[in-house]
Amino acid sequence: MQNYVIGLSGLNAAYAALDVVGNNIANAATEGYHRQRVDFVPAGTIRSGTVEVGGGVQVAGVVQMVDRLLEGELLRQQSSYGEISQELTTLTSVETIFGEFMEEGGLNATIDAFFDAVRGLAAHPAESVWRNETISLAEVLASEFRRMGTSLTKMEEAIVTEAQNAAESINTLVKQIAELNTKIQSVEITGGHANNLRDHRDRLVSQLGALVGIEVVSRDYGVVDISIGGLPAVTGAVSLEISATLQDGRYLNISAAGTTGSSLNIRGGRLGGLLALKNDWLPGLRGELDTLAKGIINQVNACHVQGLGLDGSFTQLIGEGLPAEDLASVEPAIVDGTFYIRLTNTDTGQIERHAIDVDVTGATPDTLASIAAKIGAIDGLNASVGSSRLHIISDLGYAFDFIPALLPEPNTSNLTAAQPPAISVSGIYNGQANQRLTFTTVGTGTVGNGSLRLDIRDEAGDMVATLNIGSGYAAGDVIEMRNGVKIAVGPGDLNEADTFTVDVFGTTDTSGFLAAAGLNTFFTGASASEMRLRADVAENPNRIATAAGADLSDNTIASRLAHVKDEPIDSLDGLTGNEYYQRIVARVGQEVALKQSRQDNIEALITNLEKRQSEISGVNINDEAAQLLLFEKTFQAVAKYLNSLQMTMKMLMDIV
């Protein structure tokens, strides 16, 4: 009987092997399937008389051909690939949004075109064609900023949606993995083999790893535990869900579903890439774009508020509004300082300049209402606040502006002669800091005679210039100083040490209030997506401020506006607008190149790992055919062996 046991064990072993080979062939094209082999071990010995002989073969189990270290590394690399691929795809789209690599030239070319138009306007300030061109290209510039800012914002919104979809996919996968854990354990705890179920689960684990970085820990009976960012997402048959939410309207937060706990430390996979993009990369880029837009807006507006267009001074102005009563918190920044309103009586021609002090850091800091009250206290002006907008209106017969043009007469004078000369002042000061210049007479005599002269000193006492008003000077002639100030001294007498003072202005707003309040500004908006040309300027090109002089014949403001393009801007890290934007584009391009290189490297590594995996775990139809033939022959040989035993037994019985 022992001989029959050996033969039957061989038949059972061959039959089991044929089943495994058939299963391999059937799953040759199944993704994630690992080739299986029957594990044969010799059976125990059998005593035949006084001799111990082999007892046949036993099937110890069905073994998956898998290298767990290789599989773990492949899972990690696939997770890294999912993350870098998501980041690269999005940043490549950002490059397209910036458009610097397209034929049109992108924002840089648009900035150049706008300031080229302003240069043309500076050369032809009275010509409507250049005013219209400036309006057109300003709207194009604002539109380009809005397009880019809006595109980045929509991209962030899409990323939040994608992250939420990824979280739903992750929740589905962890639930399925937990269910398969239960099935695998129920099979293997009774001594069975659930290799096909393991392959199914491992494929789901691989899909999960592509979505998010995971840690996998193997347990008894084929069960695996999985953690996501420190959260035990799968523990045996139990699964926990995650949720993707937007916190404070800004940050993408991944946490355990149904909790208000801290954010999970998510890394790797598409979700890790989306998280980095939403919380780091895109807000950073959008912030830099907003900084650029605000830098250009603020610099242009700071020049524009101090000028006048062809329509001249104002009878009313309505600001664009301030976002807060706390003036120190607004942007562009308002600081302690002074702005000056030039008020003209259009009936008499009398001109006055009034200083409005702005205090934002004192014990009782100014508000928009208190500034309005200070303006309203000036005879000829009224001011009010509505919907956080400052409204200034002049009385009938008055007009106002903020130009730095010199007042026609000295601010103060101390002329002691019996018949002092009339002194007139004009011109536009070209210095940087506001100054009070003191003119002191050297010598005594009649204007146009002798060695009479004027020494001019600034507030620090430094000599600015010396003007001859004695012999060789014709009384009433205009003398223009290098700083742009023009003085004319009429007929009359002057005594030694006679003085008069003239206030000159490099800026008529040291507080930044006028631009922040949107009074006579050119652009509006506090970000790239909000940037627009001011409506009243867009509707009336004559409102474009080009002149700083009272007669509106100069191009001082237009020239200053044109120079904004080439001037370093403090808020842009001391760079010009073009330089700052080029730095942004260069950084994006560099990051895209680095991520492309990293993606290529990871892709090559994954290809090598998959090749090695295929060698170990893949199903080769030719090899399986050979195995099929081997076990078919084995089955036939064992059957023949049993037949021989049967014939031998029959012959023995016949003899008996």
C-alpha positions as CSV (number, residue, x, y, z in Angstrom):
1,M,0.0,0.0,0.0
2,Q,2.9,2.3,0.6
3,N,3.8,2.3,-3.1
4,Y,0.3,3.5,-3.9
5,V,0.7,6.3,-1.4
6,I,3.8,7.4,-3.2
7,G,2.1,7.4,-6.6
8,L,-1.0,9.2,-5.3
9,S,1.2,11.9,-3.8
10,G,2.9,12.4,-7.1
11,L,-0.5,12.7,-8.9
12,N,-1.7,15.2,-6.3
13,A,1.5,17.2,-6.6
14,A,1.3,17.3,-10.5
15,Y,-2.3,18.2,-10.4
16,A,-1.7,21.1,-8.0
17,A,1.2,22.3,-10.1
18,L,-1.0,22.2,-13.2
19,D,-3.6,24.3,-11.4
20,V,-0.9,26.9,-10.5
21,V,0.5,27.0,-14.0
22,G,-3.0,27.5,-15.3
23,N,-3.6,30.3,-12.9
24,N,-0.4,32.0,-14.0
25,I,-1.3,31.7,-17.7
26,A,-4.8,33.1,-17.0
27,N,-3.3,36.1,-15.2
28,A,-0.5,36.7,-17.6
29,A,-1.9,40.1,-18.5
30,T,-3.3,41.0,-15.1
31,E,-1.8,44.2,-13.7
32,G,-0.2,43.6,-10.3
33,Y,-0.2,39.8,-10.6
34,H,2.8,38.0,-9.1
35,R,3.7,34.7,-10.6
36,Q,3.2,31.7,-8.3
37,R,5.0,28.4,-7.9
38,V,4.1,25.2,-5.9
39,D,6.5,24.6,-3.1
40,F,7.2,20.8,-3.1
41,V,8.9,19.0,-0.2
42,P,9.7,15.2,0.1
43,A,7.2,13.2,2.2
44,G,8.3,11.3,5.2
45,T,10.0,7.9,4.8
46,I,8.1,4.5,4.6
47,R,9.4,1.2,6.0
48,S,9.4,-1.6,3.4
49,G,10.5,-4.6,5.3
50,T,13.8,-3.6,6.8
51,V,14.4,-0.8,4.4
52,E,13.4,2.9,4.8
53,V,12.2,4.4,1.5
54,G,10.9,7.8,0.5
55,G,7.2,8.4,1.0
56,G,6.6,10.5,-2.1
57,V,6.0,14.2,-2.3
58,Q,4.0,16.8,-0.4
59,V,2.7,20.2,-1.5
60,A,4.0,22.6,1.2
61,G,2.2,25.5,-0.3
62,V,1.8,27.9,-3.2
63,V,4.5,30.6,-3.1
64,Q,4.3,34.0,-4.8
65,M,7.5,35.0,-6.6
66,V,7.9,38.4,-5.1
67,D,10.8,40.5,-3.7
68,R,9.3,42.5,-0.9
69,L,12.2,44.9,-0.7
70,L,11.9,45.6,-4.4
71,E,8.2,46.0,-4.2
72,G,8.6,48.5,-1.3
73,E,11.1,50.6,-3.2
74,L,8.9,50.6,-6.3
75,L,6.0,51.8,-4.2
76,R,8.1,54.7,-2.8
77,Q,9.3,55.7,-6.2
78,Q,5.8,55.6,-7.7
79,S,4.7,57.9,-4.8
80,S,7.5,60.3,-5.5
81,Y,6.7,60.2,-9.2
82,G,3.1,61.0,-8.5
83,E,4.1,64.1,-6.5
84,I,6.7,65.4,-8.9
85,S,4.5,64.7,-11.9
86,Q,1.7,66.8,-10.4
87,E,4.0,69.6,-9.6
88,L,5.6,69.6,-13.0
89,T,2.3,69.6,-14.8
90,T,1.0,72.6,-12.8
91,L,4.2,74.6,-13.1
92,T,4.3,74.0,-16.8
93,S,0.8,75.5,-16.9
94,V,2.1,78.5,-14.9
95,E,4.8,79.0,-17.6
96,T,2.0,79.1,-20.2
97,I,0.1,81.6,-18.1
98,F,3.1,83.9,-17.9
99,G,3.5,83.6,-21.6
100,E,7.2,84.7,-21.7
101,F,8.0,81.8,-24.0
102,M,5.4,82.6,-26.5
103,E,5.8,84.9,-29.6
104,E,3.7,87.7,-28.0
105,G,6.4,88.2,-25.3
106,G,4.1,88.1,-22.3
107,L,3.9,90.6,-19.5
108,N,7.4,92.0,-20.0
109,A,6.6,93.1,-23.5
110,T,3.3,94.6,-22.2
111,I,5.1,96.6,-19.5
112,D,7.6,97.9,-22.1
113,A,4.8,98.9,-24.5
114,F,2.9,100.9,-21.9
115,F,6.0,102.8,-20.8
116,D,7.0,103.4,-24.4
117,A,3.6,105.0,-24.9
118,V,4.2,107.2,-21.8
119,R,7.5,108.3,-23.2
120,G,5.7,109.3,-26.4
121,L,3.2,111.2,-24.3
122,A,6.1,113.0,-22.4
123,A,7.4,114.1,-25.8
124,H,3.9,115.2,-27.0
125,P,1.8,116.0,-23.9
126,A,-0.8,118.0,-25.7
127,E,-1.5,115.6,-28.6
128,S,-4.6,113.4,-28.2
129,V,-3.1,110.6,-30.3
130,W,-0.5,109.9,-27.6
131,R,-3.0,110.3,-24.8
132,N,-5.3,107.7,-26.5
133,E,-2.3,105.4,-27.1
134,T,-1.4,105.6,-23.4
135,I,-5.0,104.9,-22.3
136,S,-5.1,101.9,-24.7
137,L,-1.8,100.3,-23.6
138,A,-2.6,101.0,-19.9
139,E,-5.8,99.0,-20.3
140,V,-3.9,96.3,-22.0
141,L,-1.3,96.2,-19.1
142,A,-4.1,96.1,-16.5
143,S,-5.9,93.4,-18.4
144,E,-2.8,91.3,-18.7
145,F,-2.2,91.5,-14.9
146,R,-5.8,90.6,-14.3
147,R,-5.6,87.6,-16.7
148,M,-2.5,86.3,-15.0
149,G,-3.8,86.9,-11.4
150,T,-7.2,85.4,-12.2
151,S,-5.6,82.4,-13.9
152,L,-3.5,81.7,-10.9
153,T,-6.4,82.1,-8.5
154,K,-8.5,79.7,-10.7
155,M,-5.7,77.2,-10.7
156,E,-5.6,77.3,-6.9
157,E,-9.3,76.7,-6.8
158,A,-9.0,73.7,-9.3
159,I,-6.2,72.3,-7.1
160,V,-8.5,72.3,-4.1
161,T,-11.1,70.4,-6.1
162,E,-8.5,67.9,-7.3
163,A,-7.3,67.4,-3.7
164,Q,-10.8,66.7,-2.5
165,N,-11.3,64.3,-5.4
166,A,-8.0,62.6,-4.5
167,A,-9.1,62.3,-0.9
168,E,-12.3,60.6,-2.0
169,S,-10.3,58.1,-4.1
170,I,-8.0,57.5,-1.1
171,N,-10.9,56.8,1.2
172,T,-12.4,54.3,-1.3
173,L,-9.0,52.5,-1.7
174,V,-8.4,52.2,2.1
175,K,-11.8,50.8,2.6
176,Q,-11.3,48.2,-0.2
177,I,-7.9,47.3,1.3
178,A,-9.4,46.8,4.7
179,E,-12.0,44.6,3.2
180,L,-9.4,42.5,1.4
181,N,-7.4,42.3,4.6
182,T,-10.4,40.6,6.2
183,K,-10.8,38.1,3.3
184,I,-7.1,37.3,3.2
185,Q,-6.9,36.7,6.9
186,S,-10.0,34.4,6.9
187,V,-8.4,32.3,4.2
188,E,-4.8,32.1,5.6
189,I,-5.7,31.7,9.2
190,T,-7.1,28.3,8.4
191,G,-3.9,27.3,6.5
192,G,-5.1,28.4,3.0
193,H,-3.4,30.5,0.4
194,A,-4.9,33.8,-0.7
195,N,-2.3,34.8,-3.2
196,N,-4.7,36.1,-5.8
197,L,-6.4,38.2,-3.1
198,R,-3.0,39.5,-2.0
199,D,-2.2,40.6,-5.5
200,H,-5.5,42.4,-5.8
201,R,-4.9,44.2,-2.5
202,D,-1.2,45.0,-3.4
203,R,-2.5,46.6,-6.7
204,L,-4.8,48.8,-4.6
205,V,-1.9,49.6,-2.3
206,S,0.1,50.6,-5.4
207,Q,-2.7,52.9,-6.6
208,L,-2.9,54.4,-3.1
209,G,0.8,55.1,-3.1
210,A,0.5,57.0,-6.3
211,L,-2.1,59.2,-4.7
212,V,-0.4,59.8,-1.4
213,G,2.8,58.8,0.4
214,I,2.1,55.8,2.7
215,E,3.9,53.5,5.1
216,V,3.0,49.8,4.9
217,V,3.6,47.3,7.7
218,S,3.0,43.5,7.2
219,R,1.3,41.5,9.8
220,D,0.5,37.8,10.3
221,Y,-1.8,36.0,8.0
222,G,-1.2,38.3,5.0
223,V,-2.7,41.4,6.7
224,V,-1.1,44.8,6.1
225,D,-1.4,48.1,8.1
226,I,-1.2,51.4,6.3
227,S,-0.5,54.8,7.7
228,I,-1.0,58.1,5.8
229,G,0.9,61.1,7.3
230,G,0.9,59.5,10.7
231,L,-2.8,58.5,10.5
232,P,-3.5,54.7,10.8
233,A,-5.6,54.7,7.7
234,V,-5.8,50.9,7.6
235,T,-5.5,48.7,10.7
236,G,-6.4,45.2,9.8
237,A,-10.1,45.3,8.9
238,V,-10.6,48.9,10.2
239,S,-10.2,51.9,7.9
240,L,-10.2,55.6,8.6
241,E,-11.1,58.3,6.1
242,I,-9.3,61.6,5.4
243,S,-10.7,64.9,4.3
244,A,-9.4,67.9,2.3
245,T,-10.7,71.3,3.4
246,L,-9.7,74.9,2.9
247,Q,-8.8,76.7,6.1
248,D,-9.1,80.4,6.4
249,G,-10.0,80.5,2.7
250,R,-6.3,80.1,2.0
251,Y,-4.6,76.9,3.2
252,L,-5.4,73.3,2.0
253,N,-5.6,71.1,5.0
254,I,-5.6,67.3,5.1
255,S,-6.9,65.8,8.3
256,A,-8.8,62.7,9.6
257,A,-12.4,63.0,8.4
258,G,-14.8,64.2,11.1
259,T,-12.1,65.7,13.3
260,T,-10.8,69.2,14.0
261,G,-7.3,67.8,14.8
262,S,-4.0,69.0,13.4
263,S,-3.1,68.6,9.7
264,L,-1.6,65.4,8.6
265,N,2.0,65.5,7.5
266,I,1.2,64.5,3.9
267,R,4.1,63.9,1.6
268,G,4.4,62.1,-1.7
269,G,1.8,61.1,-4.3
270,R,-0.5,63.4,-6.2
271,L,-2.0,64.7,-3.0
272,G,1.4,65.6,-1.7
273,G,2.1,67.6,-4.9
274,L,-1.3,69.3,-4.7
275,L,-0.7,70.2,-1.1
276,A,2.7,71.8,-1.9
277,L,1.3,73.6,-4.9
278,K,-1.7,75.1,-3.0
279,N,0.1,76.0,0.2
280,D,3.5,77.0,-1.1
281,W,4.1,77.4,-4.8
282,L,1.0,79.1,-6.2
283,P,0.4,81.5,-3.3
284,G,4.0,82.5,-3.5
285,L,3.8,83.1,-7.2
286,R,0.5,84.9,-6.9
287,G,2.0,87.0,-4.1
288,E,5.0,88.0,-6.2
289,L,2.7,88.9,-9.1
290,D,0.6,91.0,-6.8
291,T,3.7,92.6,-5.4
292,L,4.8,93.5,-8.9
293,A,1.3,94.9,-9.8
294,K,1.1,96.9,-6.6
295,G,4.7,98.2,-7.1
296,I,3.8,99.5,-10.5
297,I,0.4,100.8,-9.4
298,N,1.9,102.6,-6.4
299,Q,4.8,104.2,-8.3
300,V,2.7,105.4,-11.1
301,N,0.0,106.7,-8.8
302,A,2.5,108.5,-6.6
303,C,3.6,110.5,-9.6
304,H,0.2,110.9,-11.1
305,V,-1.5,112.4,-8.0
306,Q,0.9,115.4,-8.1
307,G,0.1,116.4,-11.7
308,L,-2.6,117.8,-13.9
309,G,-3.9,117.0,-17.4
310,L,-5.2,119.3,-20.0
311,D,-8.4,119.8,-18.1
312,G,-6.5,121.6,-15.3
313,S,-7.4,121.8,-11.7
314,F,-10.3,120.1,-10.1
315,T,-13.6,121.3,-8.7
316,Q,-14.3,117.9,-7.2
317,L,-12.5,114.5,-6.6
318,I,-13.8,111.2,-5.3
319,G,-11.3,108.7,-4.0
320,E,-11.3,105.1,-4.7
321,G,-11.8,104.1,-1.1
322,L,-9.7,102.9,1.8
323,P,-10.2,99.4,3.2
324,A,-10.0,100.4,6.8
325,E,-10.4,103.3,9.2
326,D,-7.0,102.4,10.6
327,L,-4.9,104.3,8.1
328,A,-1.7,102.7,9.3
329,S,-2.9,99.3,8.1
330,V,-3.8,100.2,4.5
331,E,-1.8,99.5,1.4
332,P,0.0,101.3,-0.1
333,A,1.3,102.3,3.3
334,I,0.3,105.6,4.8
335,V,2.9,107.1,7.2
336,D,3.2,110.1,9.4
337,G,3.7,113.0,7.0
338,T,2.0,115.9,5.2
339,F,0.2,116.4,1.9
340,Y,-0.4,119.8,0.3
341,I,-3.5,121.1,-1.4
342,R,-3.0,124.0,-3.8
343,L,-6.1,126.1,-3.8
344,T,-6.8,128.7,-6.6
345,N,-9.4,131.4,-6.5
346,T,-10.5,131.4,-10.1
347,D,-12.1,134.8,-9.9
348,T,-9.1,136.7,-8.4
349,G,-6.2,134.4,-9.4
350,Q,-5.0,134.2,-5.8
351,I,-3.2,130.9,-5.1
352,E,-2.6,129.4,-1.7
353,R,-1.0,126.1,-0.5
354,H,-2.4,124.4,2.5
355,A,-0.7,121.6,4.5
356,I,-2.7,118.7,5.8
357,D,-0.7,116.8,8.5
358,V,-1.4,113.1,8.6
359,D,-0.7,111.3,11.9
360,V,-1.1,107.5,11.9
361,T,1.0,106.6,14.9
362,G,0.1,109.1,17.6
363,A,-2.2,108.7,20.6
364,T,-5.2,109.7,18.6
365,P,-4.3,108.6,15.0
366,D,-6.1,110.1,12.1
367,T,-9.0,108.4,10.4
368,L,-10.5,109.1,7.0
369,A,-13.1,111.2,8.7
370,S,-10.6,113.3,10.6
371,I,-8.6,114.0,7.4
372,A,-11.9,115.0,5.7
373,A,-12.5,117.5,8.6
374,K,-9.0,119.0,8.2
375,I,-9.6,119.5,4.5
376,G,-13.1,120.9,5.1
377,A,-11.6,123.5,7.5
378,I,-9.9,125.2,4.5
379,D,-12.0,128.2,3.2
380,G,-13.2,127.3,-0.3
381,L,-13.1,123.5,0.2
382,N,-15.5,120.9,1.5
383,A,-14.8,117.2,2.2
384,S,-16.9,114.3,3.3
385,V,-16.7,110.5,3.6
386,G,-19.1,107.9,2.2
387,S,-18.6,104.2,1.8
388,S,-14.9,104.7,2.9
389,R,-14.4,107.1,0.0
390,L,-13.1,110.6,0.5
391,H,-15.1,113.2,-1.5
392,I,-13.5,116.7,-1.9
393,I,-15.5,119.5,-3.6
394,S,-14.6,123.2,-4.0
395,D,-16.8,126.2,-3.5
396,L,-18.0,128.1,-6.5
397,G,-15.1,130.1,-7.9
398,Y,-12.4,127.8,-6.5
399,A,-10.3,124.9,-7.9
400,F,-7.7,122.7,-6.3
401,D,-4.9,120.3,-7.1
402,F,-1.8,118.8,-5.6
403,I,0.9,120.0,-8.1
404,P,4.3,121.0,-6.7
405,A,4.5,124.2,-8.8
406,L,6.0,127.1,-6.9
407,L,3.7,129.8,-5.5
408,P,4.1,133.0,-7.5
409,E,5.2,135.0,-4.5
410,P,7.7,134.2,-1.7
411,N,6.3,132.5,1.4
412,T,7.8,135.1,3.7
413,S,9.8,138.2,3.1
414,N,11.8,140.7,5.2
415,L,12.6,143.6,2.8
416,T,13.5,146.7,4.7
417,A,14.2,149.3,2.0
418,A,11.8,152.1,1.4
419,Q,11.0,151.0,-2.1
420,P,11.6,147.2,-2.2
421,P,11.3,145.3,-5.5
422,A,8.5,143.0,-6.4
423,I,9.7,139.4,-6.4
424,S,8.0,136.7,-8.4
425,V,8.7,133.0,-8.3
426,S,7.9,130.3,-10.8
427,G,9.3,127.0,-12.1
428,I,9.2,123.4,-10.9
429,Y,11.7,122.3,-8.3
430,N,13.7,119.2,-9.5
431,G,15.2,118.2,-6.1
432,Q,14.1,115.2,-4.1
433,A,13.4,116.6,-0.6
434,N,11.0,119.3,0.3
435,Q,13.0,122.5,1.3
436,R,12.5,126.0,2.4
437,L,15.1,128.1,0.5
438,T,16.3,131.3,2.1
439,F,17.4,134.2,-0.2
440,T,19.7,136.7,1.5
441,T,20.7,140.0,0.0
442,V,24.5,140.7,-0.1
443,G,25.1,144.4,-0.5
444,T,22.9,147.4,-0.5
445,G,21.7,149.2,-3.5
446,T,19.3,149.3,-6.5
447,V,18.4,146.2,-8.4
448,G,20.5,146.1,-11.6
449,N,23.3,148.2,-10.2
450,G,26.5,147.6,-8.3
451,S,27.6,144.3,-6.8
452,L,24.2,143.4,-5.4
453,R,23.6,139.6,-5.2
454,L,21.4,137.0,-3.6
455,D,22.8,134.0,-1.6
456,I,20.5,131.0,-1.5
457,R,20.8,128.5,1.4
458,D,18.7,125.4,2.2
459,E,17.3,124.5,5.6
460,A,20.6,122.9,6.6
461,G,22.4,126.2,5.9
462,D,24.3,124.9,2.9
463,M,24.8,127.2,0.0
464,V,22.6,126.3,-2.9
465,A,23.4,129.1,-5.4
466,T,24.4,132.7,-5.7
467,L,22.5,135.0,-8.1
468,N,23.8,138.3,-9.5
469,I,21.1,141.0,-9.4
470,G,23.4,143.9,-9.6
471,S,25.3,145.3,-12.5
472,G,24.5,143.4,-15.7
473,Y,21.1,142.2,-14.5
474,A,18.0,143.8,-16.0
475,A,15.3,144.3,-13.3
476,G,12.4,141.9,-13.9
477,D,14.4,139.3,-15.9
478,V,13.8,135.7,-14.9
479,I,16.8,133.8,-13.6
480,E,16.5,130.0,-13.6
481,M,18.5,128.1,-11.1
482,R,19.9,124.6,-11.6
483,N,17.2,123.2,-9.3
484,G,14.4,124.4,-11.6
485,V,13.4,127.4,-9.4
486,K,12.9,130.7,-11.3
487,I,13.2,134.1,-9.7
488,A,12.5,137.5,-11.1
489,V,13.4,140.6,-9.1
490,G,11.7,143.8,-10.2
491,P,12.9,147.4,-9.9
492,G,13.6,148.6,-6.4
493,D,16.1,148.8,-3.6
494,L,17.4,146.1,-1.3
495,N,19.4,146.4,1.9
496,E,22.1,144.2,3.3
497,A,20.7,141.0,4.9
498,D,17.2,141.5,3.5
499,T,15.7,138.0,3.2
500,F,12.8,136.2,1.7
501,T,11.9,132.5,1.6
502,V,10.5,130.1,-1.0
503,D,9.1,126.7,-0.2
504,V,10.0,124.1,-2.9
505,F,8.6,120.6,-3.2
506,G,10.1,117.4,-4.4
507,T,6.8,115.8,-3.5
508,T,3.5,117.3,-2.3
509,D,2.7,114.2,-0.3
510,T,5.2,112.8,2.2
511,S,2.5,110.6,3.9
512,G,1.4,108.6,0.9
513,F,-2.2,109.4,1.7
514,L,-3.3,110.8,-1.7
515,A,-2.3,107.7,-3.6
516,A,-3.8,105.4,-0.9
517,A,-7.0,107.3,-0.9
518,G,-7.3,107.1,-4.7
519,L,-7.3,110.9,-5.3
520,N,-6.3,111.7,-8.9
521,T,-4.7,108.3,-9.3
522,F,-4.1,106.5,-12.6
523,F,-4.5,102.9,-11.7
524,T,-6.8,101.3,-9.1
525,G,-6.6,97.9,-7.4
526,A,-4.6,96.2,-4.6
527,S,-3.6,93.1,-6.5
528,A,-2.9,91.8,-10.0
529,S,-6.4,90.4,-10.4
530,E,-7.9,93.8,-9.4
531,M,-5.7,96.1,-11.4
532,R,-7.7,98.5,-13.6
533,L,-7.3,101.9,-15.2
534,R,-9.2,104.5,-13.2
535,A,-12.6,104.9,-14.9
536,D,-12.6,108.8,-15.2
537,V,-9.1,108.7,-16.8
538,A,-10.2,105.9,-19.2
539,E,-13.2,108.0,-20.2
540,N,-11.3,111.2,-20.6
541,P,-7.7,111.0,-21.8
542,N,-7.2,114.7,-21.0
543,R,-7.3,113.6,-17.3
544,I,-3.9,111.9,-17.7
545,A,-1.6,114.0,-15.6
546,T,1.4,115.3,-17.6
547,A,2.2,118.7,-16.1
548,A,3.4,119.9,-12.7
549,G,3.4,123.6,-13.6
550,A,0.5,125.9,-13.1
551,D,0.3,126.8,-16.9
552,L,0.1,123.1,-17.8
553,S,2.7,123.6,-20.5
554,D,5.4,121.3,-19.1
555,N,5.8,117.5,-19.3
556,T,7.3,117.0,-15.8
557,I,4.8,114.4,-14.6
558,A,4.8,112.5,-17.9
559,S,8.6,112.3,-17.7
560,R,8.4,111.1,-14.2
561,L,5.8,108.5,-15.2
562,A,8.1,107.3,-18.0
563,H,11.0,107.0,-15.6
564,V,9.1,104.6,-13.4
565,K,10.0,101.8,-15.7
566,D,13.7,102.2,-15.1
567,E,13.6,103.2,-11.4
568,P,14.3,100.6,-8.6
569,I,11.2,100.1,-6.5
570,D,11.7,99.4,-2.8
571,S,8.8,97.0,-2.6
572,L,10.3,95.0,-5.4
573,D,13.5,94.4,-3.5
574,G,15.2,97.4,-5.1
575,L,14.6,96.0,-8.6
576,T,12.7,97.6,-11.5
577,G,9.4,96.1,-12.6
578,N,10.9,94.3,-15.5
579,E,13.8,92.9,-13.5
580,Y,11.4,91.7,-10.7
581,Y,9.2,90.0,-13.3
582,Q,12.2,88.4,-15.0
583,R,13.3,87.0,-11.7
584,I,9.8,85.4,-11.2
585,V,9.9,83.9,-14.7
586,A,13.5,82.7,-14.3
587,R,12.6,81.0,-11.0
588,V,9.6,79.3,-12.5
589,G,11.6,78.2,-15.5
590,Q,14.5,76.9,-13.2
591,E,12.0,75.0,-11.1
592,V,10.3,73.4,-14.1
593,A,13.7,72.3,-15.4
594,L,14.7,70.8,-12.1
595,K,11.4,69.0,-11.7
596,Q,11.6,67.8,-15.2
597,S,15.1,66.4,-14.6
598,R,13.9,64.8,-11.3
599,Q,10.9,63.3,-13.0
600,D,13.1,61.8,-15.8
601,N,15.4,60.3,-13.2
602,I,12.5,58.8,-11.2
603,E,10.9,57.5,-14.4
604,A,14.2,55.8,-15.4
605,L,14.5,54.3,-11.9
606,I,10.9,53.0,-12.0
607,T,11.5,51.5,-15.4
608,N,14.5,49.6,-14.1
609,L,12.6,48.5,-11.0
610,E,9.7,47.3,-13.0
611,K,12.0,45.4,-15.3
612,R,13.5,43.7,-12.3
613,Q,10.1,43.1,-10.9
614,S,9.0,41.5,-14.2
615,E,12.0,39.2,-14.2
616,I,11.1,38.0,-10.7
617,S,7.3,38.2,-10.6
618,G,6.1,38.5,-14.2
619,V,4.5,35.6,-16.1
620,N,6.5,34.4,-19.1
621,I,4.2,32.3,-21.3
622,N,7.0,30.3,-22.8
623,D,8.3,29.4,-19.3
624,E,4.8,28.5,-18.2
625,A,4.3,26.3,-21.3
626,A,7.5,24.5,-20.4
627,Q,6.3,24.1,-16.8
628,L,3.0,22.8,-18.2
629,L,4.8,20.2,-20.3
630,L,6.9,19.2,-17.4
631,F,4.0,18.5,-15.0
632,E,2.0,16.9,-17.8
633,K,4.8,14.4,-18.2
634,T,5.1,14.1,-14.5
635,F,1.4,13.2,-14.2
636,Q,1.7,10.7,-17.0
637,A,4.8,9.1,-15.5
638,V,3.2,8.8,-12.1
639,A,0.1,7.3,-13.7
640,K,2.3,4.8,-15.5
641,Y,4.0,4.0,-12.2
642,L,0.6,3.3,-10.6
643,N,-0.4,1.2,-13.6
644,S,2.8,-0.8,-13.2
645,L,2.0,-1.4,-9.5
646,Q,-1.4,-2.5,-10.5
647,M,-0.1,-5.0,-13.0
648,T,2.5,-6.3,-10.6
649,M,-0.1,-6.8,-7.9
650,K,-2.4,-8.6,-10.3
651,M,0.4,-10.9,-11.3
652,L,1.2,-11.6,-7.7
653,M,-2.5,-12.4,-7.0
654,D,-2.6,-14.7,-10.0
655,I,0.4,-16.6,-8.7
656,V,-1.2,-17.0,-5.3
